[in-house]
Amino acid sequence: IAAGKKRGRTSDKERLLCIPIGTGAMDVAVATIVYQRALEKGLGGKFNFV
């Protein structure tokens, strides 16, 4: 729909379904890169969540 290859809803009775499989894995991958770059630059700090 966002790319214009499929049409969107044409009535209020239609529903769209989004299954964001893998987004958690993508978040972890990006966070790992950001964390590594911060360590290289001496930025940030560590803390306990518990």
N, C-alpha and C positions, 0 to 999 in steps of 0.2 A: 504494500500500500504506500509506504513512504517513498519508494523508488518510482512509483507511478506505473508499475507493471500489473497491479491488480486494482480493481475498483474498491472503494470503501463501501460503507453501508448505504443502502438506498432507502431504508425505512427504519423507524425506531424499533421495530420488532426484530431486526437482525442484530446479531451479537458478533463481536470479534473476540478471538481467543489468542492470548500471548503466552507462550511457554518459554520463559527465559532460562533454559537449561544451560548450565556452564558459566553463568555470570559470576557465581561465587568463586569458581576457579580462576576466572579472569581477574577478579578483585585481588585474590591472593597473589597472583603473578605480578600484577602492577605494584602492589604494596611491597613485594619483595625487592623489586627494582628501585623503588623510591627509597626504601630503607637502606639498601646497599649504597646508593648515591649519597644519602645523608651521612652515613658512616664515613665515606671517603672524604667528605668535606668537613667532618667534625661537627656536624649539626645535630640538634636534637638531644634527647636524653632517655635513659631507661627508667621505667617505673613498674611496680607490681600492680597487677589488676586485682589481686586478692588481698 
